Amino acid sequence: MRTYLGRFGGRRTLRKDLVAGVALGVESVPDGLAAGVLAGVNPLFGLNAYMIGTFTGALTTGSVFMSVQATGAMSVILADVPEMQGPLAATAIATVTVMAGLIMLGLGLARLGSLVRFIPTAVLIGFVNAVAINIVLGQLDNLTGFTSTGANRLVRALDSALGMAHFSWPSLIVGALTAAVILVLERTRLGALAMVVAVVAGSAAALLMPNQSVATVGDLAEVTRSLPGLSLPDPLLVLSLIVPALSLALVGLVQGAAISGSVPNPDGTYPNASADFRGQGIANIATGMLQGMPVGGSMSATALVRAAGAKTALANLTAGVVMLVTLLVCGPLIEYVAMPALAALLILIGIRTFKFHQITMVWRTGAMQIAVFLVTFVLTLLIPLQYAVLVGVGLSIVMHIARQSNRIRVLRWVFDDEGFHPREVAPPSELPPGETVILTAYGSLFFASAQSFRAQLPQPTADSAGATVIMRLRGTEELGVTFLTMIRDYAAELRRHGATLMITGVEPRLAHQFTATGVGAIIGEENIFPLRRRFGDSLDEALAAIRDRGIPYDGDHDR
């Protein structure tokens, strides 16, 4: 847990933090309820998540300004988990939230904050924009008062369109009023607090509707003036919830890493992503144990608290306290919050989350990025999100490996009288007799590129006697089994035809691999030249060895 000595400023800073914390805390009450609605669980789980996550995250993350709350993407993932429904929903939520927290905490303790950079942007853009559509489609029932049916949100949206005759017009009026008030008031000095006023206005209008025809939070849960109770995870649910927990942790960490890399601390330095991993993990464990749903770094809440004038982490601490006070003072009143009002709020959030310019950028990048984006985007719309995000990441990794394996290039170095620097030309398809062929490779030397690398090497023939192939491996710290086997087989093939393989620029770790695997014995230890600090010295040693052995040497390669 972070020590905050010296982190809080003087009286003026204190005032700004309190104002920013009150603004975020008040705005987060309807937003937290909406997160629970979006997840399809008791809305209080969303409010508890906001309250506990914001407070705990302020104490534990490395980022001073990061607001740790339930995010739209994490809420939609939770909505797709079957275990979140039914009589054991509270236990399931506690279990998956604590599991996600333990995963985040473990990655943070292992200092693996840099892992998020391996998740391609095309996957994230496809996922986030599809989530935006899912947020909108997932609130049609609450907005219209019509219960649709179908295998996924697209099918249920179509069912809603066909069932317009059964819509609850009072619900639609409340939703439309809420959206209109948000759009008008957010242009005033109220800013983000316009959402609070709009939800209150929409809920007040619902009370005026005849026959209590508009659904409210009270129809889903009883809200009392009390602290969140203890909720213990169930070990028996671990296996069934491991995939959702991994997906939730992944999405939460990626969103948090975006804050770590773009929002500096007050001293101008950027927070350590691993420290933020740990903080988000602790916040999830606390949230899960206190009747809350999964949380992660929220870019929108972080932007709000900074725009409100926050100077230290005290702003987020204050926001958590404000939410708690609101619950204790106004608890029963929360039951009167209209579900269509929350639905309208979420629909506006979903529309604004959709970033068409991001899709345009991906579309202009290339076929591979488009394919990764489309697969992630379509799967996110059609299948449960916990699987869609993992499939998108897996597909991108496979396609990246395929692309990198085909990008290996082998070129021949030729030294002539025009200068000291070599010319790069294509290597010969067949190894000429008595010649020395110096080869250098560009690209990633790993298992998938071994076949492409081998296809570009000169093929020894019956006329290749006396030839030497010098393979430069400077910068290659180690090779996998597939690549080592390919080099061993090529060295043996050259030897059968009276030719020699030499390898230069060999780093200590690679030299150890050659010795330990027996590849060095096939090549010949005398033909392996270690890396030298000065560029070219290792190659010069190999060329000098050729002269000393009296091997016929092509003068065009003279150094």
C-alpha positions, 0 to 999 in steps of 0.5 A: 500500500502506498505511503502518502506522506508528502503527497498532499499539499497545503490548504489551497490544494486541499480545497481543490481536492475536496471540490473535485472529490465532491464533483466526482462522488456526486456524479458517480452515484447514478453512474455506479447504479447504471454500471450495475444495470449494464452488468445485469446485476443488482444496481447496488453492486455497481454503486458499491464497486464505484464507492469501494474501488475509488477509495481503495484505488486512491490508496493503492495505485501508483497513479495519483489521479487514477479513478478505479471504478466499474467500466463499461467494457467490464460491465458488459463482460459481466453481463455475459456470464451465466453465473451472474444470474440466479440465486447465487449471483452475489457469490458468483460476483464476489468470486469472479471479482476477487479472482480478477483482483488476484490475477491483477495483483499477481501480474503487478507483483511480478512486475509485468506491467509491460505485458499490455503492450503485446495486445494489438491496438486493432484488437482493442479498437474492435473490442471497445467499439463493439462494446459501445454498440453492446452498451446501446443494444443492452439498454433497449429493454430498460428504455422501452419497457419491452422484454426482448428475447434472443441468443445475443444482443443483436437478435434481441434488438431485432426482436425489440424493433419488431415489438414496438407495439408493446413498448411502454410509452411512459418509459420512453418519455422518461428516457427521452426526457433524461437524454434531453436534459443531459444534452442541454445541461452539460453545455452549462457550468454543471458539466458532468453533474448534468447527468445527476440532474437529468437522472433526478429529473427523469426519475421525478417524471416517472413518479408522475406517470400513471399506475407506477408504469415505469420500472425503478431501482426499487423493483430490483433491490431494496436500498437501505442506509447501511454499509456494504455487507461482507460477501465471500467468494466460493472456491467451487466456482473458480473453474467455471469463472476462470475465463471471465476472470482472465478477460476482466483482468485483461480488459481492466489492466489495459484500460488502466495502462492507458491512464498510466501511460497518458496521465502523469503524476503531479511531479511530471513523471508517469506512474509505473504500470506494474504499481497500478496493476497491484493497486487495481488488484487490491481494489478488486479484492476489496470490492469483491469482498464488499458486495461490489463488481469488478473495477479497473482504471476509468479514463472518463472518471480520471478525466473528470476528477482532473478537470474538476481541479484535483491536485492529489489522490485526496480527490478520489478518497473524497469521492469515495466518502461522498458516495458512502455519505450519499448512500447512508443519507439518501439510501431509500430514495435511490429506490425511486431512480427510474430504470429508463433514466439510467438506460438513457444515460448508458445509451449516451455513454455508449454512443460517445464511446463509439469512435469512428475515426479509430475504425477509419485508422485501422481500415487504412493500416492494412489487410492484417489489421483489418482482419484482426479488427473485424474478427474481434468486432464481430465476435464481440457482438455475437458471442460472450465478451469474455471469449471474444477478447481472448479470441481476438488476442489469440488471433492477432498473435497467430497472424503476427507470427505468420507475418514475421516468419515471412519477413525474414530476409537473407542478403549477401555482403560483397566487398569490392574496391569501391569502398570499405562498406559492403554492398548487399545483393541477393545470395546465389541460389546454388553455392559456387565452388571455391567461393566465400559467401557472407550472409546477413539476415534481417528479421526475427530469427524464431521457430516460424521463420526457420523454413523461410530462412533456409529457403534463402540460403545457397543450396550446396551441389556436387560442384560446391567443394571448397566453398565457405558460407559465413553466416552473421548472427550478430545481435541474436542472443539465442535461438530456439530448437527449430532454428538450431536444428535447421543450422545443424542440418545445413552445416552437415549438408555443406560438409557432405558437399565439401563446403564449410559453414562459419558463424560470426558475431556469436553472443555468449548465450548463443555459444552456450546453446551451440555447445550444449545442443551439439550443434557446435560440434557439427559446425566445428568449434573452430568455425564459430567466432564470438562477438567482438565489441567493434563491429566487423572484427568477428567477420575479419577473424573468420576471413583470416581463418580462411586465409590461414587454412589455405582455402581458395578465396575469391578476391572480390571479398577481400577486406 
